[in-house]
Amino acid sequence: MIMLAQLLLSLSILVAVHEMGHLLAAKYFGMRVEQFSIGFPPKIWSFKKGETEYAVSAIPLGGYVKISGMIDESLDTELMKQDPQPWEFRSKPAWQRLIVMLGGVTVNVIVGIVIFIGITFVYGDAFILKDEVNKNGGFYVGEVFERIGLKTGDKIVKVNGYDYQYIEQLVRPDTLLASNGSYTVERDGKLIDIKIPPNFIEEFKRENAGKFVDFRFPPIVEVAREGYLAERIGLKKGDRIIEVNHIPVTYYDEVYTIISTNKADVVSFKILRDGKEIAYENQKFADPEEKKIGFNPEEPRAFLDKAEANIHYGFIESVPLGTKRAFSTLATQIKAFGKMISGALSVRKSLSGPIGIMEAFGPDWDWERFWSLTGVLSLVLAFMNLLPIPALDGGHVMFLSYEMISRRKPSDKFLEVAQKVGMVILLGLMVFVFANDIIKKVEHFFN
């Protein structure tokens, strides 16, 4: 319910500002706006001010502005048979109609930029320094990175041939989408280039976050989990595991690796408590199918104090930095779209609908994540609306551009047919993204 509430709030904000962009531009040029709706019918609540009815409707996956004399989703063809009136969309010059159609996209871009500026100013940045990770035994590598050839303990020294500062840069979309991308790692004193597959970004899903890379930390007990071996033998907060199956260990990932590769139903390990070593021999797992000692590791505060870079920005600094990040995000989305068109990325794997977007918000209400995703969605909405598909703003822009260049206006009948075709395409796309979300959830469940 929290994920759904975040999705609906985000979409309501973005639809409202998008349609408000059309409304304000239309009213500025003296066009009559009959209805402004957030959501699609049936109507839940409305009020009228002046000539415009403002409504909230039941299907919260979009919205619309009804401008007199415009062939839109309503397909009001009877009105189009009458003589044009001065206040109608069709009576205005093409350049005014073009500005009206670009109003929603323009506002979405502005809102996206404002959100990124606000996030930069309010939250700043928190990064983990690459140099500190490399000095601390290299990187922990999850199974997704293992599949392309990285190993735990590798020191990742370059990304796409360039030096970098923060480990977050390893999985940024622009890194994963780069042509001929690579990681340069130092392993056993040698430098090795590991190629990033062209479709690698398809692996970057919310549930895969822990399967990429992270810093390494010691196996110190924070909490012995109920029902596991750690609770049964009485492990305490602060206990440090120093040996597993008679193999010395320094990092938590080594404990996991040794146990997961051991086929026996028992484990031997040694801990350090208050300066004394305590050995546990041939201890049975609580569940032989889930071979775990069963403890939550202590947050490596001492390491983070050295490795974590917290950066705060003043408002003046945040404006250009947030703007740059907004346009960089938009460029990344366009690049990903281009790769889907070219076939380098799978459309089915890369495209997410409402269910996928809802899950991206997460099960807890995190305002930083909420506004970050809303900013991204605002820019994506602007880009998608500019696609030259009839029924989208981009379709109207396409026909208006033709009219301005050729000085010939497409007939109302042609625009009506084009609108119907566009609506069929959009409905088909909606069915596809919904079905795709459901299929991906089913596949994830069975895997």
C-alpha positions in Angstrom: 0.0 0.0 0.0 2.9 2.4 0.7 4.4 1.6 -2.7 1.0 2.2 -4.4 0.5 5.5 -2.4 3.9 6.8 -3.5 3.2 5.9 -7.2 -0.2 7.5 -7.2 1.1 10.7 -5.5 4.0 11.0 -7.9 1.8 10.4 -11.0 -0.8 12.8 -9.7 1.8 15.6 -9.2 3.3 15.0 -12.6 0.0 14.7 -14.5 -1.3 17.8 -12.8 1.8 20.0 -13.7 1.9 18.5 -17.2 -1.8 19.3 -18.0 -1.4 22.7 -16.2 1.2 23.5 -18.7 -1.3 23.0 -21.6 -4.0 24.9 -19.7 -2.0 28.0 -18.9 -0.6 28.2 -22.5 -4.2 27.8 -23.9 -5.7 30.4 -21.7 -2.8 32.8 -22.4 -3.7 32.7 -26.1 -7.4 33.1 -25.4 -8.5 29.5 -26.1 -11.4 28.1 -24.2 -10.5 25.2 -21.8 -13.6 23.2 -21.1 -12.2 20.6 -18.7 -9.0 19.9 -16.7 -8.9 16.4 -15.3 -6.4 14.4 -13.2 -7.1 10.8 -14.0 -9.4 9.3 -16.6 -13.2 8.9 -16.2 -15.4 8.0 -14.4 -15.3 11.4 -12.6 -15.1 11.3 -8.8 -15.2 15.0 -7.9 -15.2 18.3 -9.7 -15.9 22.0 -9.5 -16.3 24.7 -12.1 -14.5 28.0 -12.2 -15.3 30.4 -15.1 -15.5 28.3 -18.3 -13.4 25.4 -17.0 -14.5 22.3 -15.1 -11.7 21.0 -12.8 -12.1 17.3 -12.0 -10.5 14.3 -10.2 -11.3 11.0 -12.0 -11.1 7.4 -11.0 -8.3 6.0 -13.1 -5.1 7.6 -11.8 -2.8 6.8 -14.7 -2.9 10.0 -16.6 -5.0 13.1 -17.2 -6.2 15.5 -19.9 -7.2 19.0 -20.8 -10.2 19.5 -23.1 -9.5 22.6 -25.3 -12.4 23.8 -27.5 -11.9 23.1 -31.2 -9.1 20.5 -30.8 -9.3 16.9 -32.0 -8.2 15.0 -28.9 -9.0 11.9 -26.8 -12.7 12.9 -26.7 -13.0 12.6 -30.5 -15.8 15.2 -30.5 -16.3 15.2 -34.2 -19.7 16.9 -34.1 -18.1 20.1 -32.8 -15.6 20.0 -35.7 -18.4 20.1 -38.2 -19.4 23.6 -37.0 -17.8 26.8 -38.1 -14.6 27.7 -36.1 -15.1 30.1 -33.3 -12.4 32.7 -32.3 -11.8 31.1 -28.9 -11.2 27.6 -30.4 -7.8 25.9 -30.7 -8.3 25.4 -34.5 -8.8 29.1 -35.0 -5.5 30.2 -33.6 -2.2 30.5 -35.6 -0.1 27.4 -35.9 2.7 28.8 -33.8 0.3 29.4 -30.9 -1.1 25.9 -31.1 2.5 24.5 -31.2 3.3 26.4 -27.9 0.2 25.0 -26.3 1.1 21.5 -27.3 4.6 22.0 -26.0 3.4 23.5 -22.7 3.1 20.2 -20.8 6.5 18.9 -21.9 8.1 22.2 -21.0 6.6 22.2 -17.5 7.7 18.6 -16.9 11.3 19.4 -17.9 11.2 22.5 -15.6 9.7 20.5 -12.7 12.3 17.7 -13.2 15.1 20.3 -13.0 13.6 22.0 -9.9 13.3 18.6 -8.2 17.0 17.7 -8.9 18.1 21.2 -7.7 16.0 20.7 -4.5 17.4 17.2 -3.9 21.0 18.4 -4.4 20.4 21.3 -2.0 18.5 19.5 0.8 20.3 16.1 0.8 23.7 16.7 -0.8 25.7 13.6 -1.6 27.0 10.7 0.3 29.7 8.6 -1.4 32.1 5.8 -0.6 35.6 6.6 -1.6 37.1 4.1 -4.1 40.7 4.5 -2.7 39.6 3.5 0.8 37.8 0.4 -0.5 40.8 -0.7 -2.5 43.1 -0.2 0.6 40.6 -2.3 2.6 41.1 -5.5 0.7 39.4 -4.6 -2.5 35.7 -5.0 -3.4 33.1 -7.5 -2.5 31.7 -8.7 -5.8 28.1 -10.1 -6.0 26.9 -12.7 -8.3 25.9 -10.3 -11.1 29.4 -8.9 -11.3 30.9 -12.3 -11.0 29.1 -13.4 -14.2 31.1 -10.8 -16.2 34.4 -11.9 -14.7 35.0 -9.8 -11.5 36.1 -11.5 -8.3 35.8 -10.6 -4.7 39.1 -8.9 -3.6 39.6 -7.2 -7.0 40.7 -3.6 -6.8 38.7 -1.7 -9.4 41.0 1.1 -10.5 39.3 2.5 -13.6 35.8 2.7 -15.2 35.6 2.9 -19.0 39.3 3.7 -19.1 39.1 6.6 -16.7 40.0 7.1 -13.0 37.0 7.6 -10.7 36.4 8.7 -7.1 33.4 6.9 -5.7 32.1 3.3 -5.8 28.6 4.6 -6.8 30.1 5.5 -10.2 30.5 1.8 -10.9 26.8 1.2 -11.4 25.6 4.6 -12.7 23.3 4.2 -15.7 25.8 6.2 -17.9 28.5 3.8 -16.9 26.5 0.7 -17.8 25.2 2.2 -21.0 28.6 3.3 -22.3 29.7 1.9 -25.7 32.7 -0.5 -25.2 32.4 0.0 -21.4 34.9 -1.8 -19.2 36.2 -2.1 -15.6 40.0 -2.1 -15.1 40.9 -4.2 -12.1 44.1 -5.0 -10.2 44.3 -8.7 -9.4 47.4 -10.5 -8.1 49.5 -7.5 -9.1 48.3 -7.4 -12.7 45.9 -5.0 -14.4 42.9 -6.7 -16.2 40.3 -5.1 -18.4 36.8 -6.7 -18.0 34.3 -5.7 -20.6 30.8 -4.5 -19.7 28.2 -6.3 -21.8 26.1 -4.0 -24.0 22.9 -5.2 -22.2 24.4 -5.2 -18.7 22.0 -2.5 -17.4 19.2 -5.1 -17.7 20.6 -6.7 -14.6 20.3 -3.5 -12.6 17.0 -4.2 -10.8 16.0 -3.3 -7.3 16.2 -6.9 -6.1 19.8 -7.2 -7.5 21.2 -4.2 -5.6 23.3 -6.4 -3.3 24.5 -8.5 -6.2 26.8 -5.9 -7.8 29.7 -4.5 -5.7 30.2 -3.2 -2.2 33.0 -2.6 0.3 34.2 -5.4 2.5 33.8 -5.4 6.3 34.8 -7.7 9.2 32.5 -10.5 10.5 31.6 -8.9 13.8 28.2 -9.9 15.4 25.6 -7.2 15.9 22.6 -9.4 16.5 22.3 -13.2 16.7 19.2 -14.0 14.7 16.3 -15.9 16.3 16.1 -19.6 15.4 19.6 -19.8 13.9 22.8 -21.5 15.1 24.2 -18.1 16.4 21.3 -17.8 18.9 21.6 -21.4 19.9 25.3 -21.3 20.9 24.9 -17.8 22.4 26.9 -15.5 20.1 27.0 -12.0 21.5 27.3 -8.5 20.1 30.9 -7.7 19.4 32.0 -11.3 18.8 34.4 -11.5 15.8 34.6 -14.6 13.7 38.3 -15.2 12.9 38.2 -18.8 11.5 35.7 -20.9 9.6 36.3 -24.6 9.0 39.9 -24.0 10.1 40.5 -21.3 7.5 41.4 -17.8 8.8 38.9 -15.1 7.8 39.1 -11.3 7.8 35.9 -10.3 6.0 32.3 -11.2 6.3 32.1 -12.3 2.7 34.7 -15.0 3.4 32.5 -16.5 6.1 29.6 -16.6 3.6 31.8 -18.1 0.8 33.3 -20.9 2.9 30.0 -22.0 4.4 28.1 -21.8 1.1 30.7 -24.0 -0.7 30.8 -26.5 2.1 28.5 -29.5 1.5 28.6 -30.8 5.1 25.7 -30.1 7.5 28.0 -29.0 10.2 30.5 -26.0 10.5 33.5 -25.3 12.8 34.5 -21.8 13.5 36.4 -19.7 16.0 35.5 -16.3 17.5 37.4 -13.6 19.3 35.5 -12.3 22.4 37.1 -9.8 24.9 40.6 -10.8 23.6 40.0 -14.5 24.1 39.5 -17.2 21.4 36.5 -19.5 21.6 36.2 -22.5 19.3 33.0 -24.2 18.2 33.5 -27.5 16.5 31.1 -29.4 14.2 28.1 -27.3 15.0 24.9 -28.3 13.2 23.0 -25.7 11.2 19.5 -24.9 12.4 18.2 -25.6 8.9 20.4 -27.9 6.7 18.8 -26.4 3.6 19.8 -22.9 4.7 23.4 -23.1 5.8 23.9 -20.0 7.8 25.4 -19.2 11.2 22.7 -16.6 11.4 23.8 -13.2 12.6 23.5 -9.6 11.4 27.0 -8.1 11.0 27.9 -4.9 12.8 28.0 -1.7 10.8 31.6 -1.0 10.0 31.5 2.5 11.5 35.3 2.9 11.8 35.7 2.1 8.0 32.8 4.4 7.0 34.3 7.3 9.1 37.3 7.2 6.7 35.6 6.1 3.5 32.3 8.0 3.5 32.3 11.4 1.8 29.3 13.6 2.8 29.1 16.7 0.6 26.6 19.5 1.3 25.9 22.3 -1.3 24.7 25.8 -0.9 21.7 26.9 -3.0 23.8 28.7 -5.6 26.0 25.6 -6.0 22.9 23.4 -6.3 21.3 25.2 -9.2 23.9 24.3 -11.9 24.7 21.0 -10.4 21.1 19.9 -10.1 20.4 21.2 -13.6 23.3 19.2 -15.0 22.1 16.1 -13.2 18.6 16.5 -14.6 19.8 16.8 -18.2 22.3 13.9 -17.6 19.4 11.8 -16.4 17.4 12.7 -19.5 20.3 12.0 -21.8 20.7 8.5 -20.1 17.0 7.7 -20.7 17.3 8.7 -24.3 20.4 6.6 -24.8 18.6 3.6 -23.2 15.6 4.2 -25.5 18.0 4.3 -28.5 19.5 1.0 -27.4 16.1 -0.6 -27.1 15.2 0.6 -30.6 18.5 -0.8 -32.0 18.0 -4.1 -30.2 21.1 -3.8 -28.0 18.7 -3.9 -25.0 15.7 -6.1 -24.6 12.5 -4.1 -24.7 10.8 -6.6 -22.5 13.5 -6.7 -19.8 14.2 -2.9 -19.9 10.7 -1.5 -19.9 8.8 -1.2 -16.7 5.1 -0.3 -16.2 3.2 0.8 -13.2 4.0 -2.3 -11.2 7.8 -2.0 -11.8 7.7 1.7 -11.1 5.7 1.1 -7.9 8.3 -1.4 -6.6 11.1 1.1 -7.4 9.6 3.4 -4.7 10.1 0.7 -2.1 8.0 -0.5 0.8 9.0 2.3 3.2 8.3 6.0 2.6 11.7 7.6 1.9 11.3 11.2 0.8 14.7 11.4 -0.9 14.0 8.3 -3.0 10.4 9.5 -3.7 11.5 12.9 -5.0 14.5 11.4 -6.9 12.2 9.0 -8.8 9.5 11.7 -9.3 12.2 13.9 -10.9 13.3 11.0 -13.2 9.7 10.3 -14.1 9.0 13.9 -14.9 11.8 14.0 -17.4 10.8 10.6 -18.8 7.2 11.8 -19.2 8.5 14.8 -21.1 10.6 12.6 -23.4 7.9 10.0 -24.0 5.2 12.7 -24.7 7.4 14.1 -27.4 7.5 10.8 -29.4 5.8 11.4 -32.8 2.8 9.2 -32.1 -0.7 10.6 -32.8 -2.6 11.2 -29.5 0.6 12.1 -27.8 1.9 15.7 -27.6 4.6 14.7 -30.0 2.0 13.7 -32.6 0.4 17.1 -32.5 3.8 18.8 -32.7 4.6 16.7 -35.7 1.4 17.7 -37.6 1.8 21.4 -36.5 5.4 21.4 -37.7 4.3 20.1 -41.1 1.6 22.8 -41.3 4.1 25.6 -40.4 6.7 24.3 -43.0 4.3 23.5 -45.8 1.7 26.2 -45.0 -0.9 23.5 -45.5 -3.1 22.3 -42.7 -4.0 18.6 -42.5 -7.7 18.0 -42.8 -9.9 17.5 -39.8 -10.8 14.0 -41.1 -7.1 13.1 -41.4 -6.4 14.4 -37.8 -9.4 12.4 -36.5 -8.2 9.2 -38.1 -4.6 9.8 -36.9 -6.0 10.4 -33.4 -7.8 7.0 -33.5 -4.7 5.2 -34.7 -2.6 6.8 -32.0 -5.1 5.8 -29.3 -5.0 2.2 -30.5 -1.2 2.3 -30.4 -1.2 3.8 -26.9 -3.7 1.2 -25.6 -1.6 -1.5 -27.1 1.5 -0.2 -25.4 -0.4 0.0 -22.1 -1.5 -3.6 -22.4 2.1 -4.6 -23.2 3.7 -2.9 -20.2 1.1 -4.2 -17.8 1.4 -7.7 -19.1 5.2 -7.4 -19.2 5.2 -6.4 -15.5 3.0 -9.3 -14.6 5.2 -11.8 -16.6 8.4 -10.5 -15.0 6.8 -10.9 -11.5 5.8 -14.4 -12.3 9.3 -15.3 -13.6 10.9 -13.7 -10.6 8.6 -15.7 -8.3 9.5 -19.1 -9.9 13.2 -18.2 -10.1 
